[in-house]
Amino acid sequence: MTTTEYGRNAVETSVVTALGPRPVTRRPELTDTTSAIIDELRSAYLDVLPTGVIAQYAGQAVNDLSSSICIEALPEMAIRLARVRLDAQIGRATAG
């Protein structure tokens, strides 16, 4: 993974097939939830971003929220958080 000039990890933008490995989360019991979130986000963002980027942002959202909200609310909240972050990524890409 490369680091940007701002000290953050660069977003992976290589082409990834839709049938990649299952997403890795810190909590294995959230793998199915993360996969479902990726599937939903992919339908909205696949024309703009590769599957690998979508999976990365979905996994980060699940990991960021999993310890602070109830499991029933996790899918909806993680989708919302990932959408905000993906939209920001698209905005940075089109601005630069």
Secondary structure, DSSP 8 states (H G I E B T S, - for coil): --B-TTSSB----S---TT------SSGGGHHHHHHHHHHHHHHHTTTS-HHHHHHHHHHHHHHHTTTS-TTTHHHHHHHHHHHHHHHHHHHHHH-
